[in-house]
Amino acid sequence: MLNVLGDIQTHKLIGSETANQIVEWVDDVDPGVGIPPHIHTKEDEIFRVIKGQVEIMVDGEVSVLEAGDIAFAPKNIPHSWKVVGTEKAKMITSAFPSGIEHMFRELAKLPAGPPDFEKVAKICGAHGISFV
């Protein structure tokens, strides 16, 4: 289990187990926690909400996902997500191809408390992700 800036992740599949095809994890996230708009240059992502409500933006279109809903965020397209409502959300997130799990491990090593955005942006940038 990793605490990635408030996103508690349990990795279920990683690249070394899938011939680098896919990484999949469960997000367990408090209300108000999310990821600001950003762009992946290496991987596509699929978000499946299991519990709670997650507001997701993909290419400027915003929707609120509830249990059973799914969203696709292709690489090179801006997207973001945030837990809305009053209960914790649980999502299964997939990224393909794999590799992003290495970035998550680096981010999880940052000190607790409000994140240093400059450090976060540098780590993400090294993995092909930029904030917009």
TORPA-4810 file (N, C-alpha, C, O; in nm, 3 decimals):
<nodes>
NODE_1_0.085_-0.118_0.000_0.000_0.000_0.000_0.089_0.124_0.000_0.188_0.131_0.073_M
NODE_2_0.052_0.222_-0.083_0.126_0.347_-0.094_0.033_0.465_-0.066_-0.082_0.464_-0.107_L
NODE_3_0.084_0.566_0.005_0.012_0.692_0.019_0.074_0.788_-0.080_0.182_0.842_-0.058_N
NODE_4_0.003_0.809_-0.192_0.051_0.896_-0.299_-0.025_1.028_-0.290_-0.129_1.045_-0.353_V
NODE_5_0.029_1.120_-0.209_-0.031_1.253_-0.192_-0.177_1.245_-0.149_-0.261_1.320_-0.197_L
NODE_6_-0.207_1.152_-0.057_-0.343_1.138_-0.006_-0.426_1.032_-0.077_-0.534_0.996_-0.031_G
NODE_7_-0.377_0.984_-0.188_-0.443_0.875_-0.262_-0.382_0.745_-0.210_-0.268_0.712_-0.242_D
NODE_8_-0.459_0.670_-0.129_-0.408_0.545_-0.073_-0.426_0.436_-0.180_-0.538_0.397_-0.214_I
NODE_9_-0.314_0.390_-0.233_-0.316_0.295_-0.344_-0.271_0.157_-0.300_-0.172_0.141_-0.228_Q
NODE_10_-0.347_0.057_-0.345_-0.307_-0.082_-0.329_-0.287_-0.138_-0.468_-0.384_-0.158_-0.542_T
NODE_11_-0.164_-0.163_-0.504_-0.133_-0.212_-0.640_-0.168_-0.359_-0.650_-0.121_-0.441_-0.572_H
NODE_12_-0.252_-0.392_-0.750_-0.299_-0.529_-0.770_-0.222_-0.600_-0.881_-0.195_-0.720_-0.870_K
NODE_13_-0.187_-0.528_-0.985_-0.104_-0.580_-1.095_0.001_-0.474_-1.126_-0.030_-0.355_-1.129_L
NODE_14_0.123_-0.517_-1.150_0.227_-0.422_-1.190_0.294_-0.473_-1.318_0.275_-0.588_-1.357_I
NODE_15_0.369_-0.387_-1.379_0.429_-0.420_-1.508_0.510_-0.547_-1.509_0.507_-0.622_-1.607_G
NODE_16_0.584_-0.571_-1.402_0.668_-0.692_-1.399_0.585_-0.820_-1.399_0.637_-0.928_-1.426_S
NODE_17_0.456_-0.808_-1.369_0.366_-0.925_-1.369_0.284_-0.936_-1.497_0.217_-1.037_-1.520_E
NODE_18_0.290_-0.832_-1.582_0.203_-0.828_-1.700_0.281_-0.803_-1.829_0.224_-0.753_-1.926_T
NODE_19_0.409_-0.837_-1.831_0.494_-0.811_-1.947_0.487_-0.662_-1.985_0.490_-0.627_-2.103_A
NODE_20_0.479_-0.577_-1.882_0.474_-0.431_-1.898_0.354_-0.381_-1.976_0.358_-0.271_-2.033_N
NODE_21_0.248_-0.460_-1.980_0.127_-0.423_-2.054_0.035_-0.331_-1.974_-0.022_-0.237_-2.029_Q
NODE_22_0.022_-0.358_-1.843_-0.079_-0.286_-1.765_-0.037_-0.282_-1.618_0.030_-0.372_-1.569_I
NODE_23_-0.079_-0.177_-1.550_-0.069_-0.170_-1.404_-0.209_-0.136_-1.355_-0.279_-0.054_-1.415_V
NODE_24_-0.249_-0.198_-1.245_-0.382_-0.175_-1.194_-0.376_-0.164_-1.042_-0.307_-0.241_-0.976_E
NODE_25_-0.449_-0.065_-0.989_-0.447_-0.042_-0.846_-0.584_0.001_-0.798_-0.669_0.045_-0.876_W
NODE_26_-0.605_-0.013_-0.666_-0.726_0.034_-0.601_-0.692_0.164_-0.529_-0.596_0.169_-0.452_V
NODE_27_-0.770_0.268_-0.556_-0.756_0.397_-0.488_-0.858_0.401_-0.376_-0.975_0.368_-0.397_D
NODE_28_-0.816_0.441_-0.257_-0.905_0.460_-0.142_-0.881_0.604_-0.097_-0.777_0.635_-0.040_D
NODE_29_-0.979_0.692_-0.124_-0.951_0.835_-0.120_-1.059_0.911_-0.041_-1.178_0.887_-0.057_V
NODE_30_-1.013_1.002_0.044_-1.103_1.086_0.123_-1.168_1.194_0.038_-1.113_1.233_-0.066_D
NODE_31_-1.284_1.243_0.081_-1.349_1.355_0.010_-1.254_1.475_0.000_-1.180_1.506_0.094_P
NODE_32_-1.258_1.540_-0.114_-1.175_1.657_-0.136_-1.040_1.628_-0.197_-0.974_1.720_-0.247_G
NODE_33_-0.995_1.502_-0.193_-0.865_1.466_-0.248_-0.880_1.439_-0.397_-0.979_1.381_-0.441_V
NODE_34_-0.781_1.480_-0.474_-0.785_1.456_-0.617_-0.654_1.494_-0.683_-0.556_1.528_-0.616_G
NODE_35_-0.654_1.488_-0.812_-0.537_1.521_-0.893_-0.576_1.634_-0.988_-0.674_1.621_-1.061_I
NODE_36_-0.501_1.746_-0.988_-0.535_1.857_-1.078_-0.513_1.819_-1.225_-0.454_1.715_-1.255_P
NODE_37_-0.562_1.903_-1.316_-0.547_1.872_-1.459_-0.402_1.844_-1.497_-0.310_1.918_-1.462_P
NODE_38_-0.386_1.735_-1.570_-0.253_1.691_-1.612_-0.265_1.610_-1.741_-0.374_1.570_-1.782_H
NODE_39_-0.151_1.586_-1.802_-0.145_1.512_-1.929_-0.040_1.401_-1.916_0.072_1.426_-1.873_I
NODE_40_-0.079_1.281_-1.953_0.015_1.168_-1.963_0.062_1.160_-2.108_-0.019_1.174_-2.200_H
NODE_41_0.191_1.138_-2.128_0.241_1.118_-2.264_0.272_0.971_-2.293_0.299_0.935_-2.407_T
NODE_42_0.266_0.888_-2.189_0.305_0.748_-2.208_0.190_0.649_-2.195_0.192_0.545_-2.261_K
NODE_43_0.090_0.678_-2.110_-0.011_0.576_-2.083_-0.153_0.632_-2.089_-0.177_0.750_-2.063_E
NODE_44_-0.246_0.543_-2.125_-0.390_0.570_-2.115_-0.434_0.521_-1.978_-0.368_0.437_-1.917_D
NODE_45_-0.547_0.575_-1.928_-0.599_0.531_-1.799_-0.749_0.502_-1.808_-0.822_0.565_-1.884_E
NODE_46_-0.791_0.406_-1.728_-0.933_0.375_-1.710_-0.963_0.386_-1.560_-0.889_0.332_-1.478_I
NODE_47_-1.070_0.457_-1.527_-1.113_0.474_-1.388_-1.248_0.405_-1.370_-1.342_0.432_-1.444_F
NODE_48_-1.258_0.315_-1.271_-1.384_0.246_-1.239_-1.418_0.277_-1.094_-1.343_0.241_-1.003_R
NODE_49_-1.530_0.345_-1.072_-1.569_0.379_-0.935_-1.644_0.262_-0.873_-1.738_0.209_-0.931_V
NODE_50_-1.600_0.222_-0.754_-1.660_0.111_-0.680_-1.751_0.166_-0.569_-1.854_0.106_-0.537_I
NODE_51_-1.711_0.280_-0.512_-1.783_0.338_-0.399_-1.760_0.489_-0.400_-1.652_0.536_-0.435_K
NODE_52_-1.863_0.565_-0.361_-1.848_0.710_-0.351_-1.874_0.779_-0.484_-1.928_0.721_-0.578_G
NODE_53_-1.833_0.905_-0.488_-1.852_0.987_-0.607_-1.719_1.053_-0.645_-1.651_1.110_-0.560_Q
NODE_54_-1.685_1.045_-0.772_-1.561_1.103_-0.822_-1.594_1.192_-0.941_-1.648_1.146_-1.042_V
NODE_55_-1.560_1.319_-0.927_-1.577_1.412_-1.040_-1.454_1.397_-1.128_-1.340_1.409_-1.081_E
NODE_56_-1.477_1.371_-1.255_-1.365_1.354_-1.348_-1.382_1.448_-1.465_-1.493_1.471_-1.514_I
NODE_57_-1.270_1.503_-1.508_-1.267_1.590_-1.625_-1.174_1.525_-1.727_-1.059_1.492_-1.696_M
NODE_58_-1.225_1.506_-1.847_-1.144_1.456_-1.957_-1.165_1.551_-2.075_-1.276_1.565_-2.126_V
NODE_59_-1.057_1.616_-2.118_-1.060_1.707_-2.232_-1.168_1.815_-2.216_-1.238_1.850_-2.311_D
NODE_60_-1.181_1.868_-2.093_-1.275_1.977_-2.067_-1.416_1.934_-2.031_-1.495_2.015_-1.984_G
NODE_61_-1.449_1.808_-2.052_-1.583_1.758_-2.017_-1.582_1.701_-1.876_-1.503_1.612_-1.845_E
NODE_62_-1.671_1.754_-1.792_-1.676_1.714_-1.651_-1.799_1.628_-1.626_-1.908_1.658_-1.673_V
NODE_63_-1.779_1.519_-1.553_-1.892_1.436_-1.511_-1.862_1.381_-1.372_-1.747_1.377_-1.329_S
NODE_64_-1.968_1.340_-1.302_-1.953_1.279_-1.171_-1.982_1.130_-1.185_-2.091_1.089_-1.226_V
NODE_65_-1.881_1.050_-1.152_-1.894_0.906_-1.160_-1.939_0.853_-1.024_-1.893_0.898_-0.920_L
NODE_66_-2.031_0.755_-1.028_-2.077_0.689_-0.907_-2.045_0.541_-0.919_-1.996_0.496_-1.023_E
NODE_67_-2.073_0.466_-0.814_-2.042_0.323_-0.814_-2.094_0.257_-0.942_-2.211_0.272_-0.977_A
NODE_68_-2.007_0.185_-1.009_-2.042_0.117_-1.133_-2.006_0.195_-1.259_-2.007_0.139_-1.368_G
NODE_69_-1.976_0.324_-1.244_-1.941_0.406_-1.360_-1.793_0.392_-1.394_-1.711_0.355_-1.311_D
NODE_70_-1.762_0.423_-1.520_-1.626_0.407_-1.572_-1.594_0.526_-1.662_-1.683_0.581_-1.727_I
NODE_71_-1.466_0.563_-1.666_-1.422_0.671_-1.756_-1.287_0.632_-1.815_-1.209_0.558_-1.755_A
NODE_72_-1.262_0.685_-1.934_-1.138_0.660_-2.006_-1.067_0.793_-2.025_-1.128_0.890_-2.070_F
NODE_73_-0.939_0.798_-1.992_-0.857_0.917_-2.012_-0.738_0.878_-2.101_-0.641_0.819_-2.054_A
NODE_74_-0.747_0.912_-2.231_-0.638_0.875_-2.321_-0.514_0.962_-2.300_-0.523_1.075_-2.253_P
NODE_75_-0.398_0.906_-2.334_-0.275_0.984_-2.324_-0.285_1.107_-2.414_-0.359_1.109_-2.512_K
NODE_76_-0.209_1.208_-2.378_-0.200_1.335_-2.451_-0.327_1.420_-2.441_-0.339_1.520_-2.513_N
NODE_77_-0.421_1.383_-2.355_-0.545_1.459_-2.335_-0.551_1.501_-2.188_-0.532_1.417_-2.100_I
NODE_78_-0.575_1.630_-2.158_-0.582_1.673_-2.019_-0.697_1.604_-1.944_-0.806_1.588_-1.998_P
NODE_79_-0.669_1.565_-1.821_-0.772_1.507_-1.736_-0.739_1.533_-1.590_-0.625_1.564_-1.555_H
NODE_80_-0.840_1.520_-1.505_-0.824_1.537_-1.361_-0.935_1.460_-1.292_-1.032_1.419_-1.355_S
NODE_81_-0.919_1.440_-1.161_-1.027_1.379_-1.084_-1.021_1.428_-0.941_-0.915_1.467_-0.891_W
NODE_82_-1.138_1.424_-0.875_-1.148_1.467_-0.736_-1.266_1.396_-0.672_-1.373_1.383_-0.732_K
NODE_83_-1.247_1.351_-0.548_-1.356_1.287_-0.474_-1.450_1.398_-0.426_-1.408_1.493_-0.359_V
NODE_84_-1.577_1.384_-0.461_-1.679_1.481_-0.420_-1.779_1.410_-0.328_-1.777_1.287_-0.317_V
NODE_85_-1.865_1.485_-0.265_-1.959_1.425_-0.171_-1.895_1.414_-0.034_-1.793_1.477_-0.006_G
NODE_86_-1.955_1.333_0.052_-1.911_1.326_0.192_-1.846_1.194_0.230_-1.794_1.181_0.340_T
NODE_87_-1.848_1.094_0.141_-1.788_0.966_0.177_-1.661_0.939_0.099_-1.640_0.992_-0.010_E
NODE_88_-1.577_0.853_0.158_-1.456_0.810_0.088_-1.497_0.744_-0.043_-1.605_0.687_-0.055_K
NODE_89_-1.409_0.754_-0.139_-1.433_0.687_-0.267_-1.332_0.575_-0.284_-1.220_0.581_-0.234_A
NODE_90_-1.376_0.474_-0.355_-1.288_0.364_-0.391_-1.298_0.348_-0.542_-1.408_0.338_-0.597_K
NODE_91_-1.183_0.346_-0.608_-1.177_0.330_-0.753_-1.077_0.221_-0.786_-0.980_0.198_-0.713_M
NODE_92_-1.101_0.154_-0.896_-0.998_0.068_-0.956_-0.948_0.146_-1.078_-1.025_0.179_-1.168_I
NODE_93_-0.818_0.173_-1.078_-0.759_0.248_-1.188_-0.660_0.158_-1.261_-0.580_0.087_-1.199_T
NODE_94_-0.666_0.164_-1.394_-0.573_0.089_-1.478_-0.497_0.187_-1.565_-0.553_0.285_-1.612_S
NODE_95_-0.370_0.160_-1.586_-0.288_0.239_-1.678_-0.216_0.141_-1.770_-0.164_0.038_-1.727_A
NODE_96_-0.213_0.178_-1.897_-0.147_0.090_-1.994_-0.083_0.173_-2.104_-0.144_0.266_-2.157_F
NODE_97_0.043_0.137_-2.140_0.124_0.032_-2.079_0.162_0.070_-1.935_0.132_0.179_-1.888_P
NODE_98_0.228_-0.024_-1.867_0.268_-0.002_-1.729_0.387_0.094_-1.722_0.438_0.138_-1.825_S
NODE_99_0.430_0.124_-1.602_0.545_0.211_-1.579_0.515_0.319_-1.477_0.604_0.361_-1.403_G
NODE_100_0.389_0.364_-1.473_0.352_0.471_-1.382_0.369_0.431_-1.236_0.382_0.517_-1.148_I
NODE_101_0.369_0.300_-1.208_0.386_0.255_-1.071_0.519_0.298_-1.012_0.530_0.314_-0.890_E
NODE_102_0.622_0.316_-1.097_0.753_0.363_-1.050_0.742_0.508_-1.002_0.802_0.544_-0.901_H
NODE_103_0.666_0.590_-1.073_0.643_0.728_-1.031_0.570_0.732_-0.897_0.604_0.810_-0.809_M
NODE_104_0.467_0.646_-0.883_0.391_0.644_-0.758_0.481_0.610_-0.640_0.466_0.668_-0.532_F
NODE_105_0.575_0.518_-0.658_0.666_0.481_-0.549_0.752_0.602_-0.509_0.775_0.624_-0.390_R
NODE_106_0.798_0.679_-0.608_0.877_0.799_-0.578_0.793_0.903_-0.504_0.838_0.962_-0.406_E
NODE_107_0.670_0.925_-0.552_0.584_1.024_-0.488_0.550_0.985_-0.345_0.538_1.071_-0.258_L
NODE_108_0.534_0.856_-0.320_0.499_0.808_-0.186_0.612_0.831_-0.086_0.588_0.828_0.035_A
NODE_109_0.734_0.854_-0.133_0.847_0.880_-0.044_0.854_1.025_0.002_0.932_1.057_0.092_K
NODE_110_0.774_1.113_-0.058_0.775_1.254_-0.017_0.722_1.265_0.126_0.640_1.184_0.169_L
NODE_111_0.767_1.368_0.200_0.722_1.382_0.339_0.572_1.408_0.348_0.511_1.463_0.256_P
NODE_112_0.513_1.368_0.461_0.371_1.390_0.486_0.343_1.541_0.492_0.434_1.621_0.511_A
NODE_113_0.217_1.575_0.477_0.178_1.716_0.481_0.154_1.770_0.342_0.159_1.695_0.244_G
NODE_114_0.128_1.901_0.333_0.104_1.960_0.201_0.221_1.932_0.108_0.337_1.954_0.145_P
NODE_115_0.192_1.885_-0.013_0.302_1.849_-0.104_0.376_1.972_-0.158_0.317_2.079_-0.176_P
NODE_116_0.504_1.954_-0.183_0.586_2.055_-0.249_0.561_2.038_-0.399_0.614_1.946_-0.462_D
NODE_117_0.479_2.127_-0.455_0.436_2.109_-0.594_0.554_2.104_-0.690_0.549_2.032_-0.790_F
NODE_118_0.659_2.180_-0.662_0.776_2.179_-0.750_0.840_2.040_-0.755_0.877_1.992_-0.862_E
NODE_119_0.852_1.976_-0.638_0.908_1.840_-0.634_0.815_1.740_-0.703_0.860_1.654_-0.778_K
NODE_120_0.685_1.754_-0.677_0.586_1.665_-0.740_0.594_1.678_-0.892_0.599_1.578_-0.963_V
NODE_121_0.596_1.802_-0.941_0.600_1.826_-1.087_0.729_1.771_-1.148_0.727_1.720_-1.260_A
NODE_122_0.839_1.779_-1.076_0.966_1.727_-1.127_0.961_1.574_-1.139_1.003_1.518_-1.240_K
NODE_123_0.910_1.507_-1.034_0.899_1.361_-1.037_0.804_1.319_-1.150_0.836_1.229_-1.228_I
NODE_124_0.689_1.383_-1.158_0.592_1.348_-1.263_0.650_1.373_-1.402_0.633_1.291_-1.492_C
NODE_125_0.718_1.487_-1.419_0.777_1.522_-1.548_0.877_1.417_-1.595_0.885_1.388_-1.715_G
NODE_126_0.953_1.361_-1.501_1.050_1.257_-1.536_0.982_1.131_-1.588_1.046_1.046_-1.650_A
NODE_127_0.851_1.120_-1.562_0.773_1.003_-1.606_0.673_1.039_-1.716_0.579_0.964_-1.743_H
NODE_128_0.693_1.156_-1.780_0.611_1.193_-1.894_0.477_1.253_-1.860_0.386_1.254_-1.943_G
NODE_129_0.462_1.305_-1.737_0.334_1.364_-1.696_0.358_1.510_-1.662_0.448_1.544_-1.585_I
NODE_130_0.275_1.597_-1.720_0.287_1.741_-1.692_0.152_1.795_-1.647_0.047_1.746_-1.690_S
NODE_131_0.156_1.897_-1.562_0.035_1.962_-1.513_0.003_2.079_-1.604_0.092_2.146_-1.656_F
NODE_132_-0.129_2.103_-1.622_-0.171_2.212_-1.712_-0.249_2.318_-1.636_-0.292_2.417_-1.695_V
</nodes>
